[in-house]
Amino acid sequence: MDIVLFYRLERAWGGAYWELRQKLGQDAVDKSVYRAWRELTDQDHTLVARSLLPIWPRSLRSRLATRL
């Protein structure tokens, strides 16, 4: 992977994470990320972001639904 692209993606993921955390709450976002990360089955680190994208929103919705 191109190292410049890697750092750009890292900053984008970090920014998205922190923004969600501020808007939806630390507990909900942290636990949804943890749950989504545990569902990953990819061993190839270059595929993790692609695999996490569909899992994390589902995990976050589920976590937020339990707060209602």
C-alpha atoms as an extended CHARMM CRD file, in Angstrom:
* protein
*
        68  EXT
         1         1  MET       CA              0.0000000000        0.0000000000        0.0000000000  PROA      1               0.0000000000
         2         2  ASP       CA              1.1840000000        3.5050000000       -0.7770000000  PROA      2               0.0000000000
         3         3  ILE       CA              2.3760000000        5.0480000000        2.5000000000  PROA      3               0.0000000000
         4         4  VAL       CA              0.9440000000        8.4940000000        1.6580000000  PROA      4               0.0000000000
         5         5  LEU       CA             -2.4590000000        6.9600000000        0.9440000000  PROA      5               0.0000000000
         6         6  PHE       CA             -2.2260000000        4.9600000000        4.1590000000  PROA      6               0.0000000000
         7         7  TYR       CA             -1.7470000000        8.0910000000        6.2630000000  PROA      7               0.0000000000
         8         8  ARG       CA             -4.5280000000        9.9440000000        4.4640000000  PROA      8               0.0000000000
         9         9  LEU       CA             -6.9190000000        7.0790000000        5.0990000000  PROA      9               0.0000000000
        10        10  GLU       CA             -5.7800000000        6.8480000000        8.6980000000  PROA      10              0.0000000000
        11        11  ARG       CA             -6.5940000000       10.5180000000        9.2480000000  PROA      11              0.0000000000
        12        12  ALA       CA             -9.9730000000       10.1570000000        7.5240000000  PROA      12              0.0000000000
        13        13  TRP       CA            -10.9520000000        7.1540000000        9.6690000000  PROA      13              0.0000000000
        14        14  GLY       CA             -9.7470000000        8.9120000000       12.8060000000  PROA      14              0.0000000000
        15        15  GLY       CA            -11.6810000000       12.0710000000       11.9470000000  PROA      15              0.0000000000
        16        16  ALA       CA            -14.8700000000       10.1490000000       11.2520000000  PROA      16              0.0000000000
        17        17  TYR       CA            -14.4930000000        8.2080000000       14.4730000000  PROA      17              0.0000000000
        18        18  TRP       CA            -14.0020000000       11.3160000000       16.6220000000  PROA      18              0.0000000000
        19        19  GLU       CA            -16.8560000000       13.1930000000       14.9800000000  PROA      19              0.0000000000
        20        20  LEU       CA            -19.2450000000       10.3080000000       15.5580000000  PROA      20              0.0000000000
        21        21  ARG       CA            -18.0020000000       10.0150000000       19.1110000000  PROA      21              0.0000000000
        22        22  GLN       CA            -18.7810000000       13.6710000000       19.7860000000  PROA      22              0.0000000000
        23        23  LYS       CA            -22.2430000000       13.5060000000       18.2100000000  PROA      23              0.0000000000
        24        24  LEU       CA            -23.4420000000       10.0950000000       19.3630000000  PROA      24              0.0000000000
        25        25  GLY       CA            -21.5020000000        9.5680000000       22.5670000000  PROA      25              0.0000000000
        26        26  GLN       CA            -18.2980000000        7.8420000000       23.5420000000  PROA      26              0.0000000000
        27        27  ASP       CA            -19.8960000000        4.6660000000       24.8980000000  PROA      27              0.0000000000
        28        28  ALA       CA            -22.0610000000        3.9220000000       21.8610000000  PROA      28              0.0000000000
        29        29  VAL       CA            -19.3490000000        4.5820000000       19.2920000000  PROA      29              0.0000000000
        30        30  ASP       CA            -16.5290000000        2.8400000000       21.1630000000  PROA      30              0.0000000000
        31        31  LYS       CA            -18.5790000000       -0.2790000000       21.7420000000  PROA      31              0.0000000000
        32        32  SER       CA            -19.8410000000       -0.3590000000       18.1620000000  PROA      32              0.0000000000
        33        33  VAL       CA            -16.2880000000       -0.1120000000       16.8090000000  PROA      33              0.0000000000
        34        34  TYR       CA            -15.1660000000       -2.8810000000       19.1330000000  PROA      34              0.0000000000
        35        35  ARG       CA            -18.0710000000       -5.1200000000       18.1460000000  PROA      35              0.0000000000
        36        36  ALA       CA            -17.5280000000       -4.4670000000       14.4250000000  PROA      36              0.0000000000
        37        37  TRP       CA            -13.7920000000       -5.1030000000       14.7330000000  PROA      37              0.0000000000
        38        38  ARG       CA            -14.4570000000       -8.4660000000       16.4200000000  PROA      38              0.0000000000
        39        39  GLU       CA            -16.6800000000       -9.5070000000       13.5010000000  PROA      39              0.0000000000
        40        40  LEU       CA            -13.8720000000       -9.0460000000       10.9840000000  PROA      40              0.0000000000
        41        41  THR       CA            -12.5490000000      -12.2140000000        9.4390000000  PROA      41              0.0000000000
        42        42  ASP       CA             -9.9640000000      -10.7230000000        7.0660000000  PROA      42              0.0000000000
        43        43  GLN       CA             -6.3850000000      -11.6160000000        7.7580000000  PROA      43              0.0000000000
        44        44  ASP       CA             -5.1660000000       -9.2430000000        5.0450000000  PROA      44              0.0000000000
        45        45  HSD       CA             -4.7680000000       -5.8130000000        6.6330000000  PROA      45              0.0000000000
        46        46  THR       CA             -5.3330000000       -4.0870000000        3.2930000000  PROA      46              0.0000000000
        47        47  LEU       CA             -8.9050000000       -5.4340000000        3.2700000000  PROA      47              0.0000000000
        48        48  VAL       CA             -9.8650000000       -4.4520000000        6.8080000000  PROA      48              0.0000000000
        49        49  ALA       CA            -11.2280000000       -1.0110000000        5.9370000000  PROA      49              0.0000000000
        50        50  ARG       CA            -13.3070000000       -2.4400000000        3.0970000000  PROA      50              0.0000000000
        51        51  SER       CA            -14.7410000000       -5.0910000000        5.3880000000  PROA      51              0.0000000000
        52        52  LEU       CA            -15.3240000000       -2.7750000000        8.3330000000  PROA      52              0.0000000000
        53        53  LEU       CA            -17.4180000000       -0.3010000000        6.3220000000  PROA      53              0.0000000000
        54        54  PRO       CA            -20.5830000000       -2.4300000000        6.1280000000  PROA      54              0.0000000000
        55        55  ILE       CA            -20.1810000000       -3.8800000000        9.6300000000  PROA      55              0.0000000000
        56        56  TRP       CA            -19.5950000000       -0.7280000000       11.6790000000  PROA      56              0.0000000000
        57        57  PRO       CA            -22.8120000000        1.1570000000       10.7540000000  PROA      57              0.0000000000
        58        58  ARG       CA            -24.8850000000       -1.9410000000       11.5110000000  PROA      58              0.0000000000
        59        59  SER       CA            -23.1360000000       -2.3310000000       14.8480000000  PROA      59              0.0000000000
        60        60  LEU       CA            -23.6190000000        1.3560000000       15.6530000000  PROA      60              0.0000000000
        61        61  ARG       CA            -27.3380000000        1.2600000000       14.8050000000  PROA      61              0.0000000000
        62        62  SER       CA            -27.7370000000       -1.7620000000       17.0310000000  PROA      62              0.0000000000
        63        63  ARG       CA            -25.8860000000       -0.0690000000       19.8810000000  PROA      63              0.0000000000
        64        64  LEU       CA            -27.9130000000        3.1430000000       19.5810000000  PROA      64              0.0000000000
        65        65  ALA       CA            -31.1910000000        1.1740000000       19.4510000000  PROA      65              0.0000000000
        66        66  THR       CA            -30.4330000000       -0.3070000000       22.8620000000  PROA      66              0.0000000000
        67        67  ARG       CA            -30.1980000000        3.2010000000       24.3140000000  PROA      67              0.0000000000
        68        68  LEU       CA            -33.7330000000        4.1480000000       23.2370000000  PROA      68              0.0000000000
